[in-house]
Amino acid sequence: MSGLFHGTPLERPVTCEHCAQPVSECACPRDAAGELCLPKDQPARVRREKRRGKWTTVVTGLDATATDLPPLLKQLRASLGAGGTTTADGLELQGDHREKVLARLQALGYPAKQAGG
């Protein structure tokens, strides 16, 4: 990608609008289209479902590309002492952990809300 005033003595690299670093060095989360996608822009919904007689906590609304889901899942599983998996549209954790997951996501900057009953 060429920078501002490409080919002139005033040439400057294209910078990130959030951290002001050159885009090649920027570590800000981006979605699949390359747009900036911060945690505050991803409204997470946390609900519980009963599957085969057991409760499952389901987190949806997270961008799979911008949010690195496997490390987030690993943090949640370790703090809750529960198993879980990533899906195409979010995370699934074994057991009813809605309040703890909500608190953890809100602490990370996600506008998480409880969904369902």
N, CA, C and O atoms as a printed pandas DataFrame, in Angstrom:
     atom_number atom_name residue_name chain_id  residue_number  x_coord  y_coord  z_coord
0              1         N          MET        A               1    0.848   -1.164    0.000
1              2        CA          MET        A               1    0.000    0.000    0.000
2              3         C          MET        A               1    0.893    1.224    0.000
3              4         O          MET        A               1    1.811    1.318    0.815
4              5         N          SER        A               2    0.644    2.156   -0.890
5              6        CA          SER        A               2    1.465    3.357   -0.956
6              7         C          SER        A               2    1.001    4.351    0.104
7              8         O          SER        A               2   -0.156    4.333    0.526
8              9         N          GLY        A               3    1.908    5.205    0.521
9             10        CA          GLY        A               3    1.601    6.165    1.569
10            11         C          GLY        A               3    1.116    7.487    1.012
11            12         O          GLY        A               3    0.929    7.650   -0.194
12            13         N          LEU        A               4    0.924    8.399    1.897
13            14        CA          LEU        A               4    0.493    9.739    1.548
14            15         C          LEU        A               4    1.605   10.440    0.783
15            16         O          LEU        A               4    2.768   10.370    1.182
16            17         N          PHE        A               5    1.270   11.107   -0.297
17            18        CA          PHE        A               5    2.228   11.806   -1.164
18            19         C          PHE        A               5    3.266   10.837   -1.728
19            20         O          PHE        A               5    4.461   11.128   -1.724
20            21         N          HIS        A               6    2.805    9.688   -2.211
21            22        CA          HIS        A               6    3.683    8.648   -2.721
22            23         C          HIS        A               6    4.574    9.183   -3.850
23            24         O          HIS        A               6    4.088    9.805   -4.795
24            25         N          GLY        A               7    5.864    8.936   -3.738
25            26        CA          GLY        A               7    6.817    9.339   -4.767
26            27         C          GLY        A               7    7.353   10.745   -4.623
27            28         O          GLY        A               7    8.073   11.219   -5.501
28            29         N          THR        A               8    7.023   11.426   -3.538
29            30        CA          THR        A               8    7.529   12.785   -3.318
30            31         C          THR        A               8    8.374   12.793   -2.048
31            32         O          THR        A               8    8.351   11.826   -1.287
32            33         N          PRO        A               9    9.115   13.864   -1.813
33            34        CA          PRO        A               9    9.898   13.946   -0.574
34            35         C          PRO        A               9    9.014   14.008    0.681
35            36         O          PRO        A               9    9.505   13.792    1.789
36            37         N          LEU        A              10    7.722   14.299    0.518
37            38        CA          LEU        A              10    6.812   14.392    1.664
38            39         C          LEU        A              10    6.094   13.074    1.964
39            40         O          LEU        A              10    5.146   13.045    2.749
40            41         N          GLU        A              11    6.541   12.005    1.348
41            42        CA          GLU        A              11    5.858   10.728    1.499
42            43         C          GLU        A              11    5.855   10.268    2.958
43            44         O          GLU        A              11    6.881   10.292    3.637
44            45         N          ARG        A              12    4.670    9.847    3.422
45            46        CA          ARG        A              12    4.503    9.302    4.768
46            47         C          ARG        A              12    3.730    7.995    4.670
47            48         O          ARG        A              12    2.863    7.860    3.806
48            49         N          PRO        A              13    4.024    7.026    5.538
49            50        CA          PRO        A              13    3.291    5.755    5.476
50            51         C          PRO        A              13    1.852    5.930    5.982
51            52         O          PRO        A              13    1.558    6.846    6.750
52            53         N          VAL        A              14    0.990    5.059    5.548
53            54        CA          VAL        A              14   -0.391    5.057    6.029
54            55         C          VAL        A              14   -0.380    4.571    7.465
55            56         O          VAL        A              14    0.249    3.558    7.774
56            57         N          THR        A              15   -1.077    5.291    8.358
57            58        CA          THR        A              15   -1.070    4.949    9.776
58            59         C          THR        A              15   -2.443    4.486   10.238
59            60         O          THR        A              15   -3.459    4.771    9.604
60            61         N          CYS        A              16   -2.455    3.769   11.350
61            62        CA          CYS        A              16   -3.687    3.298   11.972
62            63         C          CYS        A              16   -4.387    4.479   12.630
63            64         O          CYS        A              16   -3.739    5.311   13.265
64            65         N          GLU        A              17   -5.696    4.555   12.484
65            66        CA          GLU        A              17   -6.443    5.667   13.068
66            67         C          GLU        A              17   -6.583    5.552   14.584
67            68         O          GLU        A              17   -6.943    6.525   15.246
68            69         N          HIS        A              18   -6.301    4.370   15.142
69            70        CA          HIS        A              18   -6.439    4.183   16.585
70            71         C          HIS        A              18   -5.117    4.382   17.338
71            72         O          HIS        A              18   -5.073    5.093   18.342
72            73         N          CYS        A              19   -4.052    3.759   16.855
73            74        CA          CYS        A              19   -2.781    3.807   17.589
74            75         C          CYS        A              19   -1.732    4.689   16.924
75            76         O          CYS        A              19   -0.667    4.903   17.504
76            77         N          ALA        A              20   -1.995    5.205   15.730
77            78        CA          ALA        A              20   -1.102    6.100   14.988
78            79         C          ALA        A              20    0.219    5.436   14.577
79            80         O          ALA        A              20    1.174    6.135   14.240
80            81         N          GLN        A              21    0.287    4.122   14.599
81            82        CA          GLN        A              21    1.454    3.381   14.122
82            83         C          GLN        A              21    1.279    3.123   12.628
83            84         O          GLN        A              21    0.150    3.119   12.138
84            85         N          PRO        A              22    2.371    2.906   11.893
85            86        CA          PRO        A              22    2.212    2.490   10.497
86            87         C          PRO        A              22    1.395    1.197   10.433
87            88         O          PRO        A              22    1.539    0.328   11.293
88            89         N          VAL        A              23    0.553    1.073    9.435
89            90        CA          VAL        A              23   -0.356   -0.067    9.342
90            91         C          VAL        A              23    0.409   -1.395    9.352
91            92         O          VAL        A              23   -0.093   -2.391    9.871
92            93         N          SER        A              24    1.603   -1.416    8.790
93            94        CA          SER        A              24    2.381   -2.658    8.779
94            95         C          SER        A              24    2.838   -3.069   10.176
95            96         O          SER        A              24    3.101   -4.249   10.409
96            97         N          GLU        A              25    2.938   -2.120   11.114
97            98        CA          GLU        A              25    3.381   -2.408   12.480
98            99         C          GLU        A              25    2.237   -2.413   13.486
99           100         O          GLU        A              25    2.454   -2.717   14.659
100          101         N          CYS        A              26    1.025   -2.082   13.050
101          102        CA          CYS        A              26   -0.129   -1.957   13.933
102          103         C          CYS        A              26   -0.571   -3.329   14.445
103          104         O          CYS        A              26   -0.610   -4.298   13.686
104          105         N          ALA        A              27   -0.903   -3.404   15.730
105          106        CA          ALA        A              27   -1.381   -4.648   16.327
106          107         C          ALA        A              27   -2.843   -4.536   16.751
107          108         O          ALA        A              27   -3.327   -5.382   17.503
108          109         N          CYS        A              28   -3.550   -3.519   16.290
109          110        CA          CYS        A              28   -4.960   -3.339   16.633
110          111         C          CYS        A              28   -5.798   -4.436   15.984
111          112         O          CYS        A              28   -5.481   -4.886   14.882
112          113         N          PRO        A              29   -6.877   -4.876   16.663
113          114        CA          PRO        A              29   -7.718   -5.936   16.090
114          115         C          PRO        A              29   -8.473   -5.446   14.863
115          116         O          PRO        A              29   -9.052   -4.360   14.869
116          117         N          ARG        A              30   -8.460   -6.251   13.821
117          118        CA          ARG        A              30   -9.146   -5.906   12.569
118          119         C          ARG        A              30  -10.022   -7.066   12.139
119          120         O          ARG        A              30   -9.704   -8.229   12.388
120          121         N          ASP        A              31  -11.139   -6.733   11.485
121          122        CA          ASP        A              31  -12.045   -7.771   11.002
122          123         C          ASP        A              31  -11.552   -8.327    9.671
123          124         O          ASP        A              31  -10.468   -7.965    9.213
124          125         N          ALA        A              32  -12.326   -9.191    9.055
125          126        CA          ALA        A              32  -11.911   -9.853    7.818
126          127         C          ALA        A              32  -11.715   -8.864    6.673
127          128         O          ALA        A              32  -10.921   -9.121    5.768
128          129         N          ALA        A              33  -12.429   -7.736    6.698
129          130        CA          ALA        A              33  -12.303   -6.727    5.644
130          131         C          ALA        A              33  -11.134   -5.788    5.888
131          132         O          ALA        A              33  -10.848   -4.937    5.045
132          133         N          GLY        A              34  -10.455   -5.918    7.015
133          134        CA          GLY        A              34   -9.317   -5.061    7.330
134          135         C          GLY        A              34   -9.697   -3.806    8.085
135          136         O          GLY        A              34   -8.840   -2.960    8.340
136          137         N          GLU        A              35  -10.969   -3.663    8.453
137          138        CA          GLU        A              35  -11.427   -2.497    9.208
138          139         C          GLU        A              35  -11.123   -2.690   10.694
139          140         O          GLU        A              35  -11.124   -3.811   11.201
140          141         N          LEU        A              36  -10.866   -1.586   11.373
141          142        CA          LEU        A              36  -10.595   -1.603   12.803
142          143         C          LEU        A              36  -11.835   -2.088   13.543
143          144         O          LEU        A              36  -12.928   -1.574   13.304
144          145         N          CYS        A              37  -11.694   -3.058   14.430
145          146        CA          CYS        A              37  -12.826   -3.650   15.155
146          147         C          CYS        A              37  -12.414   -3.847   16.612
147          148         O          CYS        A              37  -11.929   -4.917   16.982
148          149         N          LEU        A              38  -12.604   -2.824   17.434
149          150        CA          LEU        A              38  -12.228   -2.857   18.839
150          151         C          LEU        A              38  -13.248   -3.648   19.654
151          152         O          LEU        A              38  -14.373   -3.848   19.196
152          153         N          PRO        A              39  -12.879   -4.102   20.853
153          154        CA          PRO        A              39  -13.839   -4.832   21.689
154          155         C          PRO        A              39  -15.110   -4.033   21.975
155          156         O          PRO        A              39  -16.189   -4.618   22.061
156          157         N          LYS        A              40  -15.007   -2.715   22.123
157          158        CA          LYS        A              40  -16.198   -1.913   22.427
158          159         C          LYS        A              40  -17.195   -1.896   21.266
159          160         O          LYS        A              40  -18.351   -1.518   21.453
160          161         N          ASP        A              41  -16.761   -2.301   20.074
161          162        CA          ASP        A              41  -17.629   -2.334   18.900
162          163         C          ASP        A              41  -18.240   -3.715   18.656
163          164         O          ASP        A              41  -18.898   -3.926   17.637
164          165         N          GLN        A              42  -18.030   -4.653   19.573
165          166        CA          GLN        A              42  -18.527   -6.019   19.408
166          167         C          GLN        A              42  -19.489   -6.342   20.552
167          168         O          GLN        A              42  -19.051   -6.781   21.615
168          169         N          PRO        A              43  -20.788   -6.135   20.352
169          170        CA          PRO        A              43  -21.749   -6.396   21.430
170          171         C          PRO        A              43  -21.943   -7.900   21.656
171          172         O          PRO        A              43  -22.649   -8.563   20.895
172          173         N          ALA        A              44  -21.327   -8.416   22.680
173          174        CA          ALA        A              44  -21.414   -9.845   22.989
174          175         C          ALA        A              44  -22.719  -10.136   23.728
175          176         O          ALA        A              44  -23.169   -9.340   24.552
176          177         N          ARG        A              45  -23.316  -11.281   23.425
177          178        CA          ARG        A              45  -24.518  -11.739   24.106
178          179         C          ARG        A              45  -24.203  -13.076   24.760
179          180         O          ARG        A              45  -23.670  -13.985   24.124
180          181         N          VAL        A              46  -24.542  -13.182   26.041
181          182        CA          VAL        A              46  -24.249  -14.392   26.807
182          183         C          VAL        A              46  -25.582  -15.004   27.230
183          184         O          VAL        A              46  -26.387  -14.354   27.897
184          185         N          ARG        A              47  -25.808  -16.251   26.841
185          186        CA          ARG        A              47  -27.034  -16.937   27.208
186          187         C          ARG        A              47  -26.706  -18.356   27.653
187          188         O          ARG        A              47  -25.591  -18.841   27.457
188          189         N          ARG        A              48  -27.676  -19.004   28.245
189          190        CA          ARG        A              48  -27.488  -20.399   28.619
190          191         C          ARG        A              48  -28.540  -21.241   27.915
191          192         O          ARG        A              48  -29.666  -20.800   27.688
192          193         N          GLU        A              49  -28.155  -22.440   27.581
193          194        CA          GLU        A              49  -29.044  -23.384   26.911
194          195         C          GLU        A              49  -28.942  -24.721   27.626
195          196         O          GLU        A              49  -27.902  -25.073   28.182
196          197         N          LYS        A              50  -30.027  -25.446   27.597
197          198        CA          LYS        A              50  -30.008  -26.784   28.169
198          199         C          LYS        A              50  -29.845  -27.773   27.029
199          200         O          LYS        A              50  -30.694  -27.866   26.142
200          201         N          ARG        A              51  -28.758  -28.500   27.063
201          202        CA          ARG        A              51  -28.459  -29.485   26.026
202          203         C          ARG        A              51  -28.243  -30.841   26.675
203          204         O          ARG        A              51  -27.383  -31.002   27.541
204          205         N          ARG        A              52  -29.024  -31.798   26.249
205          206        CA          ARG        A              52  -28.964  -33.159   26.794
206          207         C          ARG        A              52  -29.023  -33.162   28.322
207          208         O          ARG        A              52  -28.327  -33.939   28.975
208          209         N          GLY        A              53  -29.854  -32.294   28.879
209          210        CA          GLY        A              53  -30.055  -32.257   30.321
210          211         C          GLY        A              53  -29.034  -31.457   31.097
211          212         O          GLY        A              53  -29.127  -31.386   32.323
212          213         N          LYS        A              54  -28.053  -30.845   30.428
213          214        CA          LYS        A              54  -27.017  -30.082   31.121
214          215         C          LYS        A              54  -26.978  -28.661   30.570
215          216         O          LYS        A              54  -27.313  -28.425   29.409
216          217         N          TRP        A              55  -26.564  -27.715   31.418
217          218        CA          TRP        A              55  -26.484  -26.321   31.006
218          219         C          TRP        A              55  -25.214  -26.050   30.206
219          220         O          TRP        A              55  -24.148  -26.595   30.492
220          221         N          THR        A              56  -25.355  -25.204   29.211
221          222        CA          THR        A              56  -24.234  -24.761   28.389
222          223         C          THR        A              56  -24.313  -23.246   28.290
223          224         O          THR        A              56  -25.380  -22.704   28.004
224          225         N          THR        A              57  -23.210  -22.558   28.521
225          226        CA          THR        A              57  -23.147  -21.111   28.373
226          227         C          THR        A              57  -22.663  -20.803   26.966
227          228         O          THR        A              57  -21.617  -21.293   26.541
228          229         N          VAL        A              58  -23.430  -19.986   26.241
229          230        CA          VAL        A              58  -23.140  -19.676   24.844
230          231         C          VAL        A              58  -22.870  -18.181   24.716
231          232         O          VAL        A              58  -23.677  -17.365   25.162
232          233         N          VAL        A              59  -21.744  -17.818   24.113
233          234        CA          VAL        A              59  -21.375  -16.427   23.874
234          235         C          VAL        A              59  -21.409  -16.188   22.366
235          236         O          VAL        A              59  -20.721  -16.876   21.613
236          237         N          THR        A              60  -22.207  -15.213   21.924
237          238        CA          THR        A              60  -22.301  -14.878   20.511
238          239         C          THR        A              60  -22.051  -13.387   20.335
239          240         O          THR        A              60  -22.025  -12.634   21.309
240          241         N          GLY        A              61  -21.868  -12.968   19.091
241          242        CA          GLY        A              61  -21.696  -11.550   18.790
242          243         C          GLY        A              61  -20.251  -11.106   18.701
243          244         O          GLY        A              61  -19.990   -9.923   18.478
244          245         N          LEU        A              62  -19.309  -12.012   18.868
245          246        CA          LEU        A              62  -17.897  -11.665   18.776
246          247         C          LEU        A              62  -17.406  -11.896   17.349
247          248         O          LEU        A              62  -17.756  -12.896   16.723
248          249         N          ASP        A              63  -16.604  -10.980   16.842
249          250        CA          ASP        A              63  -16.026  -11.131   15.507
250          251         C          ASP        A              63  -14.876  -12.133   15.611
251          252         O          ASP        A              63  -13.905  -11.900   16.330
252          253         N          ALA        A              64  -14.992  -13.235   14.897
253          254        CA          ALA        A              64  -14.005  -14.318   14.999
254          255         C          ALA        A              64  -12.635  -13.904   14.490
255          256         O          ALA        A              64  -11.627  -14.453   14.934
256          257         N          THR        A              65  -12.572  -12.948   13.567
257          258        CA          THR        A              65  -11.290  -12.523   13.023
258          259         C          THR        A              65  -10.632  -11.485   13.926
259          260         O          THR        A              65   -9.441  -11.583   14.221
260          261         N          ALA        A              66  -11.398  -10.497   14.365
261          262        CA          ALA        A              66  -10.846   -9.424   15.192
262          263         C          ALA        A              66  -10.534   -9.906   16.605
263          264         O          ALA        A              66   -9.518   -9.519   17.183
264          265         N          THR        A              67  -11.394  -10.741   17.157
265          266        CA          THR        A              67  -11.183  -11.294   18.486
266          267         C          THR        A              67  -10.528  -12.642   18.317
267          268         O          THR        A              67  -11.086  -13.523   17.663
268          269         N          ASP        A              68   -9.373  -12.820   18.884
269          270        CA          ASP        A              68   -8.689  -14.102   18.796
270          271         C          ASP        A              68   -9.404  -15.052   19.759
271          272         O          ASP        A              68   -9.093  -15.084   20.950
272          273         N          LEU        A              69  -10.355  -15.818   19.245
273          274        CA          LEU        A              69  -11.228  -16.631   20.089
274          275         C          LEU        A              69  -10.526  -17.745   20.871
275          276         O          LEU        A              69  -10.852  -17.926   22.044
276          277         N          PRO        A              70   -9.584  -18.504   20.299
277          278        CA          PRO        A              70   -8.970  -19.576   21.099
278          279         C          PRO        A              70   -8.276  -19.094   22.387
279          280         O          PRO        A              70   -8.471  -19.720   23.430
280          281         N          PRO        A              71   -7.476  -18.014   22.365
281          282        CA          PRO        A              71   -6.905  -17.556   23.642
282          283         C          PRO        A              71   -7.960  -17.044   24.628
283          284         O          PRO        A              71   -7.821  -17.235   25.836
284          285         N          LEU        A              72   -9.016  -16.391   24.118
285          286        CA          LEU        A              72  -10.092  -15.932   24.992
286          287         C          LEU        A              72  -10.791  -17.121   25.625
287          288         O          LEU        A              72  -11.092  -17.103   26.819
288          289         N          LEU        A              73  -11.050  -18.150   24.838
289          290        CA          LEU        A              73  -11.676  -19.359   25.369
290          291         C          LEU        A              73  -10.780  -20.017   26.408
291          292         O          LEU        A              73  -11.264  -20.505   27.429
292          293         N          LYS        A              74   -9.501  -20.031   26.157
293          294        CA          LYS        A              74   -8.556  -20.641   27.104
294          295         C          LYS        A              74   -8.581  -19.899   28.440
295          296         O          LYS        A              74   -8.559  -20.525   29.500
296          297         N          GLN        A              75   -8.626  -18.561   28.390
297          298        CA          GLN        A              75   -8.716  -17.767   29.625
298          299         C          GLN        A              75   -9.998  -18.088   30.388
299          300         O          GLN        A              75   -9.972  -18.287   31.602
300          301         N          LEU        A              76  -11.115  -18.135   29.671
301          302        CA          LEU        A              76  -12.396  -18.406   30.321
302          303         C          LEU        A              76  -12.439  -19.812   30.908
303          304         O          LEU        A              76  -12.905  -20.005   32.032
304          305         N          ARG        A              77  -11.958  -20.790   30.155
305          306        CA          ARG        A              77  -11.962  -22.168   30.661
306          307         C          ARG        A              77  -11.101  -22.290   31.908
307          308         O          ARG        A              77  -11.480  -22.971   32.861
308          309         N          ALA        A              78   -9.946  -21.639   31.908
309          310        CA          ALA        A              78   -9.051  -21.728   33.070
310          311         C          ALA        A              78   -9.669  -21.051   34.291
311          312         O          ALA        A              78   -9.582  -21.577   35.401
312          313         N          SER        A              79  -10.292  -19.892   34.096
313          314        CA          SER        A              79  -10.860  -19.174   35.240
314          315         C          SER        A              79  -12.124  -19.846   35.770
315          316         O          SER        A              79  -12.431  -19.728   36.956
316          317         N          LEU        A              80  -12.860  -20.547   34.909
317          318        CA          LEU        A              80  -14.101  -21.192   35.326
318          319         C          LEU        A              80  -13.909  -22.653   35.714
319          320         O          LEU        A              80  -14.752  -23.227   36.404
320          321         N          GLY        A              81  -12.820  -23.251   35.282
321          322        CA          GLY        A              81  -12.607  -24.666   35.547
322          323         C          GLY        A              81  -13.604  -25.530   34.789
323          324         O          GLY        A              81  -14.105  -26.528   35.305
324          325         N          ALA        A              82  -13.879  -25.127   33.555
325          326        CA          ALA        A              82  -14.867  -25.839   32.747
326          327         C          ALA        A              82  -14.318  -26.075   31.353
327          328         O          ALA        A              82  -13.353  -25.434   30.936
328          329         N          GLY        A              83  -14.933  -26.989   30.645
329          330        CA          GLY        A              83  -14.554  -27.252   29.261
330          331         C          GLY        A              83  -15.308  -26.317   28.334
331          332         O          GLY        A              83  -16.247  -25.636   28.747
332          333         N          GLY        A              84  -14.893  -26.291   27.096
333          334        CA          GLY        A              84  -15.578  -25.441   26.137
334          335         C          GLY        A              84  -14.981  -25.581   24.757
335          336         O          GLY        A              84  -13.982  -26.274   24.563
336          337         N          THR        A              85  -15.608  -24.910   23.788
337          338        CA          THR        A              85  -15.154  -24.965   22.410
338          339         C          THR        A              85  -15.503  -23.673   21.695
339          340         O          THR        A              85  -16.358  -22.908   22.141
340          341         N          THR        A              86  -14.826  -23.443   20.580
341          342        CA          THR        A              86  -15.171  -22.310   19.730
342          343         C          THR        A              86  -16.109  -22.811   18.632
343          344         O          THR        A              86  -16.011  -23.957   18.193
344          345         N          THR        A              87  -17.004  -21.951   18.204
345          346        CA          THR        A              87  -17.905  -22.258   17.104
346          347         C          THR        A              87  -17.740  -21.181   16.051
347          348         O          THR        A              87  -16.956  -20.248   16.225
348          349         N          ALA        A              88  -18.471  -21.305   14.969
349          350        CA          ALA        A              88  -18.376  -20.333   13.885
350          351         C          ALA        A              88  -18.835  -18.947   14.321
351          352         O          ALA        A              88  -18.358  -17.945   13.788
352          353         N          ASP        A              89  -19.753  -18.873   15.278
353          354        CA          ASP        A              89  -20.288  -17.578   15.693
354          355         C          ASP        A              89  -20.018  -17.239   17.153
355          356         O          ASP        A              89  -20.655  -16.326   17.679
356          357         N          GLY        A              90  -19.109  -17.924   17.830
357          358        CA          GLY        A              90  -18.810  -17.572   19.210
358          359         C          GLY        A              90  -18.152  -18.682   19.999
359          360         O          GLY        A              90  -17.362  -19.467   19.475
360          361         N          LEU        A              91  -18.507  -18.727   21.296
361          362        CA          LEU        A              91  -17.920  -19.684   22.226
362          363         C          LEU        A              91  -19.013  -20.477   22.924
363          364         O          LEU        A              91  -20.136  -19.998   23.079
364          365         N          GLU        A              92  -18.682  -21.682   23.339
365          366        CA          GLU        A              92  -19.572  -22.501   24.144
366          367         C          GLU        A              92  -18.776  -23.028   25.327
367          368         O          GLU        A              92  -17.682  -23.566   25.160
368          369         N          LEU        A              93  -19.333  -22.869   26.528
369          370        CA          LEU        A              93  -18.690  -23.347   27.747
370          371         C          LEU        A              93  -19.627  -24.301   28.465
371          372         O          LEU        A              93  -20.841  -24.097   28.474
372          373         N          GLN        A              94  -19.070  -25.338   29.063
373          374        CA          GLN        A              94  -19.879  -26.310   29.783
374          375         C          GLN        A              94  -20.279  -25.735   31.129
375          376         O          GLN        A              94  -19.436  -25.236   31.876
376          377         N          GLY        A              95  -21.566  -25.805   31.436
377          378        CA          GLY        A              95  -22.079  -25.335   32.715
378          379         C          GLY        A              95  -22.721  -23.957   32.599
379          380         O          GLY        A              95  -22.594  -23.272   31.584
380          381         N          ASP        A              96  -23.420  -23.570   33.676
381          382        CA          ASP        A              96  -24.090  -22.273   33.733
382          383         C          ASP        A              96  -23.140  -21.264   34.389
383          384         O          ASP        A              96  -23.046  -21.201   35.615
384          385         N          HIS        A              97  -22.444  -20.483   33.572
385          386        CA          HIS        A              97  -21.462  -19.523   34.063
386          387         C          HIS        A              97  -21.759  -18.115   33.540
387          388         O          HIS        A              97  -20.834  -17.330   33.331
388          389         N          ARG        A              98  -23.031  -17.788   33.328
389          390        CA          ARG        A              98  -23.384  -16.512   32.700
390          391         C          ARG        A              98  -22.808  -15.306   33.430
391          392         O          ARG        A              98  -22.188  -14.448   32.804
392          393         N          GLU        A              99  -22.999  -15.228   34.724
393          394        CA          GLU        A              99  -22.569  -14.041   35.474
394          395         C          GLU        A              99  -21.054  -13.874   35.433
395          396         O          GLU        A              99  -20.555  -12.763   35.253
396          397         N          LYS        A             100  -20.331  -14.960   35.596
397          398        CA          LYS        A             100  -18.862  -14.888   35.584
398          399         C          LYS        A             100  -18.332  -14.523   34.200
399          400         O          LYS        A             100  -17.391  -13.738   34.080
400          401         N          VAL        A             101  -18.935  -15.091   33.155
401          402        CA          VAL        A             101  -18.509  -14.781   31.788
402          403         C          VAL        A             101  -18.834  -13.326   31.461
403          404         O          VAL        A             101  -18.024  -12.634   30.844
404          405         N          LEU        A             102  -20.025  -12.855   31.873
405          406        CA          LEU        A             102  -20.384  -11.450   31.666
406          407         C          LEU        A             102  -19.373  -10.521   32.327
407          408         O          LEU        A             102  -18.907   -9.563   31.711
408          409         N          ALA        A             103  -19.039  -10.803   33.566
409          410        CA          ALA        A             103  -18.088   -9.956   34.296
410          411         C          ALA        A             103  -16.723   -9.966   33.623
411          412         O          ALA        A             103  -16.076   -8.925   33.514
412          413         N          ARG        A             104  -16.286  -11.130   33.173
413          414        CA          ARG        A             104  -14.971  -11.249   32.532
414          415         C          ARG        A             104  -14.922  -10.494   31.200
415          416         O          ARG        A             104  -13.948   -9.794   30.921
416          417         N          LEU        A             105  -15.975  -10.635   30.373
417          418        CA          LEU        A             105  -16.018   -9.935   29.091
418          419         C          LEU        A             105  -16.101   -8.419   29.286
419          420         O          LEU        A             105  -15.454   -7.666   28.558
420          421         N          GLN        A             106  -16.880   -7.975   30.248
421          422        CA          GLN        A             106  -16.981   -6.540   30.521
422          423         C          GLN        A             106  -15.654   -5.986   31.018
423          424         O          GLN        A             106  -15.304   -4.848   30.704
424          425         N          ALA        A             107  -14.915   -6.771   31.785
425          426        CA          ALA        A             107  -13.593   -6.336   32.248
426          427         C          ALA        A             107  -12.613   -6.209   31.080
427          428         O          ALA        A             107  -11.685   -5.401   31.130
428          429         N          LEU        A             108  -12.821   -7.010   30.025
429          430        CA          LEU        A             108  -11.957   -6.941   28.838
430          431         C          LEU        A             108  -12.383   -5.840   27.877
431          432         O          LEU        A             108  -11.706   -5.606   26.876
432          433         N          GLY        A             109  -13.491   -5.159   28.158
433          434        CA          GLY        A             109  -13.928   -4.032   27.329
434          435         C          GLY        A             109  -15.056   -4.335   26.365
435          436         O          GLY        A             109  -15.415   -3.474   25.562
436          437         N          TYR        A             110  -15.624   -5.521   26.416
437          438        CA          TYR        A             110  -16.746   -5.861   25.536
438          439         C          TYR        A             110  -18.046   -5.393   26.172
439          440         O          TYR        A             110  -18.228   -5.577   27.375
440          441         N          PRO        A             111  -18.966   -4.789   25.404
441          442        CA          PRO        A             111  -20.268   -4.422   25.968
442          443         C          PRO        A             111  -21.177   -5.659   26.023
443          444         O          PRO        A             111  -22.113   -5.783   25.232
444          445         N          ALA        A             112  -20.901   -6.546   26.938
445          446        CA          ALA        A             112  -21.622   -7.818   27.025
446          447         C          ALA        A             112  -22.922   -7.661   27.783
447          448         O          ALA        A             112  -23.000   -6.934   28.773
448          449         N          LYS        A             113  -23.941   -8.355   27.304
449          450        CA          LYS        A             113  -25.245   -8.361   27.951
450          451         C          LYS        A             113  -25.746   -9.789   28.044
451          452         O          LYS        A             113  -25.357  -10.665   27.273
452          453         N          GLN        A             114  -26.624   -9.992   29.019
453          454        CA          GLN        A             114  -27.238  -11.305   29.168
454          455         C          GLN        A             114  -28.391  -11.411   28.173
455          456         O          GLN        A             114  -29.158  -10.464   28.002
456          457         N          ALA        A             115  -28.508  -12.537   27.535
457          458        CA          ALA        A             115  -29.595  -12.771   26.586
458          459         C          ALA        A             115  -30.391  -13.988   27.041
459          460         O          ALA        A             115  -29.862  -14.870   27.717
460          461         N          GLY        A             116  -31.651  -14.025   26.670
461          462        CA          GLY        A             116  -32.479  -15.178   27.020
462          463         C          GLY        A             116  -32.940  -15.127   28.452
463          464         O          GLY        A             116  -32.855  -14.092   29.113
464          465         N          GLY        A             117  -33.439  -16.274   28.936
465          466        CA          GLY        A             117  -34.037  -16.311   30.269
466          467         C          GLY        A             117  -33.223  -16.902   31.288
467          468         O          GLY        A             117  -33.640  -16.980   32.443
